Amino acid sequence: MQQKISLLNKIGLTDSEAKVYLALVQNGSLSGYEASKMSLVPRSKIYNVLESLVSKGFVIFTENSNSNTYAAINIEEVSKNIKYEMNDTLDKIEEELKEFENKTDLEYIWHIKEYKNVFAKCRNIIKNTKKELYLQIWEEDFLEIVEEVKELEELGVNIGTILYSNSEEIKVPLKSYYRHGLALEKYKEMGGRWITVVSDSREVVFGQIINKNSVEVIWTESKPMIFMAKEYVKHDMYFYKSVDIFKESMQKELGKEYYKIRDIF
């Protein structure tokens, strides 16, 4: 129940409104008294809550001689209405604000937190890529951007992908990518996963993903940072391209997953 209430909070309902809406969804049409009883929202608040739900488009009512009867609007209909209103509002905001020049100085290093925000930024960057994209990403995180990367590949954009995975049986819907065989070692060394996205040598997202609740990523157009991140991905691509050519001899000298390549001292 709490998860349902939390989800309804995200689309604009208070806890009390969410409880009443759920009570109506579960029990059908109810009087104010019955809605209060089923939702555990106090009778002193119930009619204000119901009025708010009617105003927000979640509930309809009919007038009876003694009291009103309330019913929940189907969530699919509510969802469509919210999406329409949100898209209309965003269109108006874009129109009103496009006259203002973006003052963000991307030579600075800007921090992005929260897993969903990081990948929203990555998807936006990928969609705006015109010539080349370099990726370094863990298998489980790649699912967040795989559709956007596939679209770029189909458009003929050059894509260099290093995919960290502990499994040799990994299946990725891309024509070309390199699997990094030291995923477990890297994870232990770094204390988590990380991501690198370099678009058109123009901007870079780079940072660490401990888990979905602990993320610290930067975004910048700083030329030195872009160069460093791009070369880092290219270095891994050079290595695994060599592996494709000299796999047998390299595994003989360095081990199955080439662990000994890291013994540099």
C-alpha positions as a Markdown table, in Angstrom:
| # | Residue | x | y | z |
|---|---|---|---|---|
| 1 | Met | 0.0 | 0.0 | 0.0 |
| 2 | Gln | 2.8 | 2.4 | 0.9 |
| 3 | Gln | 4.4 | 2.0 | -2.5 |
| 4 | Lys | 1.1 | 2.8 | -4.2 |
| 5 | Ile | 0.8 | 5.9 | -2.0 |
| 6 | Ser | 4.4 | 7.0 | -2.8 |
| 7 | Leu | 3.7 | 6.6 | -6.6 |
| 8 | Leu | 0.6 | 8.7 | -6.3 |
| 9 | Asn | 2.6 | 11.3 | -4.3 |
| 10 | Lys | 4.8 | 11.7 | -7.4 |
| 11 | Ile | 1.9 | 12.7 | -9.6 |
| 12 | Gly | 0.6 | 15.3 | -7.2 |
| 13 | Leu | -1.5 | 13.7 | -4.5 |
| 14 | Thr | -1.0 | 14.1 | -0.8 |
| 15 | Asp | -1.0 | 11.0 | 1.4 |
| 16 | Ser | -4.6 | 11.6 | 2.4 |
| 17 | Glu | -5.7 | 12.1 | -1.2 |
| 18 | Ala | -3.8 | 8.9 | -2.3 |
| 19 | Lys | -5.5 | 6.9 | 0.5 |
| 20 | Val | -9.0 | 8.1 | -0.5 |
| 21 | Tyr | -8.4 | 7.6 | -4.2 |
| 22 | Leu | -7.1 | 4.0 | -3.5 |
| 23 | Ala | -10.2 | 3.3 | -1.3 |
| 24 | Leu | -12.5 | 4.4 | -4.1 |
| 25 | Val | -10.5 | 2.3 | -6.7 |
| 26 | Gln | -10.8 | -0.8 | -4.5 |
| 27 | Asn | -14.3 | -0.4 | -3.2 |
| 28 | Gly | -16.2 | 1.4 | -6.0 |
| 29 | Ser | -18.5 | 4.4 | -5.4 |
| 30 | Leu | -18.7 | 5.5 | -1.8 |
| 31 | Ser | -20.3 | 8.3 | 0.3 |
| 32 | Gly | -18.0 | 10.7 | 2.2 |
| 33 | Tyr | -18.6 | 8.8 | 5.4 |
| 34 | Glu | -17.8 | 5.4 | 3.7 |
| 35 | Ala | -14.7 | 6.9 | 2.0 |
| 36 | Ser | -13.5 | 8.1 | 5.4 |
| 37 | Lys | -14.0 | 4.8 | 7.0 |
| 38 | Met | -12.3 | 2.8 | 4.2 |
| 39 | Ser | -9.3 | 5.1 | 3.8 |
| 40 | Leu | -8.8 | 5.9 | 7.5 |
| 41 | Val | -8.8 | 9.6 | 6.6 |
| 42 | Pro | -10.6 | 11.5 | 9.4 |
| 43 | Arg | -14.2 | 12.7 | 8.7 |
| 44 | Ser | -13.1 | 16.2 | 9.6 |
| 45 | Lys | -10.8 | 16.2 | 6.5 |
| 46 | Ile | -12.6 | 13.8 | 4.1 |
| 47 | Tyr | -14.8 | 16.3 | 2.2 |
| 48 | Asn | -11.9 | 18.7 | 1.6 |
| 49 | Val | -9.8 | 15.8 | 0.4 |
| 50 | Leu | -12.6 | 14.6 | -1.9 |
| 51 | Glu | -13.2 | 18.1 | -3.2 |
| 52 | Ser | -9.5 | 18.3 | -4.0 |
| 53 | Leu | -9.5 | 15.0 | -5.8 |
| 54 | Val | -12.5 | 16.1 | -7.9 |
| 55 | Ser | -10.6 | 19.3 | -8.8 |
| 56 | Lys | -7.4 | 17.4 | -9.7 |
| 57 | Gly | -9.4 | 15.1 | -12.0 |
| 58 | Phe | -9.1 | 11.9 | -10.0 |
| 59 | Val | -12.7 | 11.6 | -8.8 |
| 60 | Ile | -16.2 | 12.3 | -10.0 |
| 61 | Phe | -19.4 | 12.6 | -7.9 |
| 62 | Thr | -23.1 | 12.5 | -8.1 |
| 63 | Glu | -25.5 | 14.5 | -6.0 |
| 64 | Asn | -28.0 | 12.6 | -3.9 |
| 65 | Ser | -30.8 | 13.9 | -1.7 |
| 66 | Asn | -28.9 | 13.2 | 1.5 |
| 67 | Ser | -25.2 | 13.2 | 0.5 |
| 68 | Asn | -22.9 | 13.0 | -2.5 |
| 69 | Thr | -21.5 | 9.7 | -3.8 |
| 70 | Tyr | -18.0 | 9.6 | -5.1 |
| 71 | Ala | -16.2 | 7.3 | -7.6 |
| 72 | Ala | -12.6 | 7.1 | -8.8 |
| 73 | Ile | -11.8 | 7.9 | -12.4 |
| 74 | Asn | -10.0 | 5.0 | -14.1 |
| 75 | Ile | -6.2 | 5.4 | -13.7 |
| 76 | Glu | -5.6 | 5.0 | -17.4 |
| 77 | Glu | -7.8 | 8.0 | -18.1 |
| 78 | Val | -6.1 | 10.0 | -15.3 |
| 79 | Ser | -2.7 | 9.0 | -16.7 |
| 80 | Lys | -3.6 | 10.2 | -20.2 |
| 81 | Asn | -4.9 | 13.5 | -18.8 |
| 82 | Ile | -1.8 | 14.1 | -16.7 |
| 83 | Lys | 0.5 | 13.4 | -19.7 |
| 84 | Tyr | -1.5 | 15.7 | -21.9 |
| 85 | Glu | -1.5 | 18.6 | -19.4 |
| 86 | Met | 2.2 | 18.0 | -18.7 |
| 87 | Asn | 3.2 | 18.0 | -22.3 |
| 88 | Asp | 1.1 | 21.1 | -23.0 |
| 89 | Thr | 2.7 | 22.9 | -20.0 |
| 90 | Leu | 6.2 | 21.9 | -21.1 |
| 91 | Asp | 5.6 | 23.1 | -24.7 |
| 92 | Lys | 4.5 | 26.4 | -23.3 |
| 93 | Ile | 7.5 | 26.6 | -21.0 |
| 94 | Glu | 9.9 | 25.9 | -23.9 |
| 95 | Glu | 8.2 | 28.6 | -26.0 |
| 96 | Glu | 8.4 | 31.1 | -23.2 |
| 97 | Leu | 12.0 | 30.5 | -22.2 |
| 98 | Lys | 13.7 | 29.8 | -25.6 |
| 99 | Glu | 14.4 | 33.5 | -26.0 |
| 100 | Phe | 16.8 | 33.3 | -23.0 |
| 101 | Glu | 20.3 | 32.3 | -23.8 |
| 102 | Asn | 21.6 | 29.4 | -21.8 |
| 103 | Lys | 24.0 | 30.9 | -19.2 |
| 104 | Thr | 25.4 | 27.6 | -18.0 |
| 105 | Asp | 29.2 | 27.6 | -18.3 |
| 106 | Leu | 30.0 | 24.0 | -19.2 |
| 107 | Glu | 33.7 | 24.6 | -18.8 |
| 108 | Tyr | 32.9 | 24.0 | -15.2 |
| 109 | Ile | 32.5 | 20.5 | -13.9 |
| 110 | Trp | 28.8 | 20.0 | -13.0 |
| 111 | His | 27.7 | 17.3 | -10.6 |
| 112 | Ile | 24.7 | 15.1 | -11.2 |
| 113 | Lys | 23.2 | 13.0 | -8.5 |
| 114 | Glu | 20.5 | 10.3 | -8.5 |
| 115 | Tyr | 20.6 | 7.3 | -10.8 |
| 116 | Lys | 17.5 | 8.4 | -12.9 |
| 117 | Asn | 18.9 | 11.9 | -13.4 |
| 118 | Val | 22.3 | 10.5 | -14.6 |
| 119 | Phe | 20.7 | 8.4 | -17.3 |
| 120 | Ala | 18.2 | 11.0 | -18.3 |
| 121 | Lys | 21.2 | 13.2 | -19.1 |
| 122 | Cys | 22.9 | 10.3 | -20.9 |
| 123 | Arg | 19.9 | 9.7 | -23.0 |
| 124 | Asn | 19.7 | 13.3 | -24.0 |
| 125 | Ile | 23.4 | 13.4 | -24.9 |
| 126 | Ile | 23.1 | 10.3 | -27.0 |
| 127 | Lys | 20.1 | 11.5 | -28.9 |
| 128 | Asn | 22.0 | 14.7 | -29.8 |
| 129 | Thr | 25.1 | 12.9 | -31.0 |
| 130 | Lys | 25.8 | 13.4 | -34.7 |
| 131 | Lys | 29.2 | 11.9 | -35.5 |
| 132 | Glu | 30.7 | 9.7 | -32.8 |
| 133 | Leu | 30.0 | 8.3 | -29.4 |
| 134 | Tyr | 32.3 | 6.6 | -26.9 |
| 135 | Leu | 30.9 | 4.5 | -24.1 |
| 136 | Gln | 32.3 | 2.7 | -21.1 |
| 137 | Ile | 29.6 | 1.1 | -19.1 |
| 138 | Trp | 28.6 | -1.9 | -17.0 |
| 139 | Glu | 26.2 | -4.4 | -18.4 |
| 140 | Glu | 23.4 | -3.8 | -15.9 |
| 141 | Asp | 23.5 | 0.0 | -16.5 |
| 142 | Phe | 23.6 | -0.3 | -20.3 |
| 143 | Leu | 20.0 | -1.4 | -20.2 |
| 144 | Glu | 19.1 | 2.2 | -19.4 |
| 145 | Ile | 20.4 | 3.6 | -22.7 |
| 146 | Val | 20.4 | 0.6 | -25.0 |
| 147 | Glu | 17.5 | 1.7 | -27.2 |
| 148 | Glu | 19.1 | 5.2 | -27.8 |
| 149 | Val | 22.4 | 3.6 | -28.7 |
| 150 | Lys | 20.8 | 1.2 | -31.1 |
| 151 | Glu | 19.1 | 4.1 | -32.9 |
| 152 | Leu | 22.4 | 5.9 | -33.3 |
| 153 | Glu | 24.0 | 2.7 | -34.7 |
| 154 | Glu | 21.2 | 2.3 | -37.2 |
| 155 | Leu | 21.8 | 5.9 | -38.3 |
| 156 | Gly | 25.4 | 5.1 | -39.1 |
| 157 | Val | 27.0 | 7.1 | -36.2 |
| 158 | Asn | 30.4 | 5.8 | -35.1 |
| 159 | Ile | 30.1 | 4.1 | -31.7 |
| 160 | Gly | 32.9 | 2.7 | -29.6 |
| 161 | Thr | 31.6 | 0.7 | -26.7 |
| 162 | Ile | 33.4 | -1.0 | -23.8 |
| 163 | Leu | 31.0 | -3.1 | -21.9 |
| 164 | Tyr | 32.0 | -4.5 | -18.5 |
| 165 | Ser | 30.5 | -7.9 | -17.9 |
| 166 | Asn | 31.5 | -11.0 | -15.8 |
| 167 | Ser | 29.9 | -13.3 | -18.4 |
| 168 | Glu | 31.4 | -14.4 | -21.7 |
| 169 | Glu | 27.8 | -15.2 | -22.8 |
| 170 | Ile | 26.7 | -11.6 | -22.7 |
| 171 | Lys | 24.2 | -10.8 | -25.5 |
| 172 | Val | 24.0 | -7.2 | -26.6 |
| 173 | Pro | 21.8 | -5.9 | -29.5 |
| 174 | Leu | 24.7 | -4.0 | -31.1 |
| 175 | Lys | 26.7 | -4.7 | -34.2 |
| 176 | Ser | 30.0 | -3.9 | -32.6 |
| 177 | Tyr | 31.3 | -3.6 | -29.0 |
| 178 | Tyr | 34.1 | -4.9 | -26.8 |
| 179 | Arg | 33.5 | -6.9 | -23.6 |
| 180 | His | 35.9 | -5.9 | -20.8 |
| 181 | Gly | 36.9 | -9.1 | -19.0 |
| 182 | Leu | 38.1 | -7.5 | -15.8 |
| 183 | Ala | 34.8 | -6.4 | -14.5 |
| 184 | Leu | 35.0 | -8.0 | -11.2 |
| 185 | Glu | 38.6 | -6.9 | -10.6 |
| 186 | Lys | 37.7 | -3.3 | -11.6 |
| 187 | Tyr | 34.6 | -3.4 | -9.3 |
| 188 | Lys | 36.6 | -4.4 | -6.3 |
| 189 | Glu | 39.4 | -1.9 | -7.1 |
| 190 | Met | 37.0 | 1.1 | -7.6 |
| 191 | Gly | 34.4 | 0.1 | -5.1 |
| 192 | Gly | 31.6 | 0.2 | -7.6 |
| 193 | Arg | 30.7 | 0.6 | -11.3 |
| 194 | Trp | 31.3 | 3.7 | -13.4 |
| 195 | Ile | 30.2 | 5.2 | -16.6 |
| 196 | Thr | 31.8 | 7.3 | -19.4 |
| 197 | Val | 29.8 | 8.9 | -22.2 |
| 198 | Val | 31.7 | 11.1 | -24.7 |
| 199 | Ser | 29.6 | 12.7 | -27.5 |
| 200 | Asp | 31.1 | 14.3 | -30.6 |
| 201 | Ser | 34.2 | 15.4 | -28.6 |
| 202 | Arg | 31.8 | 18.0 | -27.3 |
| 203 | Glu | 30.7 | 16.9 | -23.9 |
| 204 | Val | 31.3 | 14.1 | -21.4 |
| 205 | Val | 29.5 | 12.4 | -18.6 |
| 206 | Phe | 31.8 | 10.5 | -16.3 |
| 207 | Gly | 31.5 | 9.1 | -12.8 |
| 208 | Gln | 30.9 | 6.3 | -10.3 |
| 209 | Ile | 27.8 | 4.2 | -9.6 |
| 210 | Ile | 28.0 | 2.4 | -6.3 |
| 211 | Asn | 24.4 | 1.3 | -6.6 |
| 212 | Lys | 21.2 | 2.9 | -7.7 |
| 213 | Asn | 21.0 | 4.8 | -4.4 |
| 214 | Ser | 24.6 | 6.1 | -4.5 |
| 215 | Val | 25.7 | 7.9 | -7.6 |
| 216 | Glu | 28.3 | 10.6 | -8.2 |
| 217 | Val | 28.7 | 11.7 | -11.8 |
| 218 | Ile | 30.1 | 14.8 | -13.5 |
| 219 | Trp | 29.0 | 16.5 | -16.8 |
| 220 | Thr | 31.2 | 19.0 | -18.6 |
| 221 | Glu | 32.4 | 20.5 | -21.9 |
| 222 | Ser | 35.9 | 21.0 | -20.6 |
| 223 | Lys | 38.2 | 20.1 | -23.4 |
| 224 | Pro | 40.9 | 18.5 | -21.2 |
| 225 | Met | 38.3 | 16.3 | -19.4 |
| 226 | Ile | 36.8 | 15.3 | -22.8 |
| 227 | Phe | 40.2 | 14.4 | -24.1 |
| 228 | Met | 41.1 | 12.3 | -21.1 |
| 229 | Ala | 37.8 | 10.4 | -21.0 |
| 230 | Lys | 37.8 | 9.7 | -24.7 |
| 231 | Glu | 41.4 | 8.5 | -24.7 |
| 232 | Tyr | 40.6 | 6.2 | -21.7 |
| 233 | Val | 37.8 | 4.5 | -23.7 |
| 234 | Lys | 40.0 | 4.3 | -26.9 |
| 235 | His | 42.8 | 2.8 | -24.9 |
| 236 | Asp | 40.5 | -0.1 | -23.9 |
| 237 | Met | 39.3 | -0.4 | -27.4 |
| 238 | Tyr | 42.9 | -0.7 | -28.7 |
| 239 | Phe | 43.6 | -3.4 | -26.2 |
| 240 | Tyr | 40.5 | -5.5 | -27.0 |
| 241 | Lys | 41.0 | -5.1 | -30.7 |
| 242 | Ser | 44.4 | -6.6 | -30.2 |
| 243 | Val | 42.8 | -9.4 | -28.3 |
| 244 | Asp | 40.6 | -10.2 | -31.2 |
| 245 | Ile | 43.7 | -10.6 | -33.4 |
| 246 | Phe | 46.1 | -12.3 | -30.9 |
| 247 | Lys | 43.7 | -13.9 | -28.4 |
| 248 | Glu | 45.4 | -17.3 | -28.1 |
| 249 | Ser | 48.9 | -16.0 | -27.5 |
| 250 | Met | 47.7 | -13.2 | -25.2 |
| 251 | Gln | 45.7 | -15.6 | -23.1 |
| 252 | Lys | 48.8 | -17.9 | -22.9 |
| 253 | Glu | 50.9 | -15.1 | -21.6 |
| 254 | Leu | 48.4 | -13.1 | -19.6 |
| 255 | Gly | 45.7 | -15.5 | -18.5 |
| 256 | Lys | 42.2 | -16.2 | -19.7 |
| 257 | Glu | 40.9 | -12.7 | -18.8 |
| 258 | Tyr | 44.3 | -11.1 | -19.3 |
| 259 | Tyr | 44.7 | -10.4 | -15.5 |
| 260 | Lys | 48.5 | -10.3 | -15.8 |
| 261 | Ile | 48.3 | -7.2 | -18.0 |
| 262 | Arg | 47.8 | -5.3 | -14.8 |
| 263 | Asp | 51.2 | -6.3 | -13.4 |
| 264 | Ile | 53.0 | -3.2 | -14.4 |
| 265 | Phe | 55.6 | -2.9 | -11.6 |
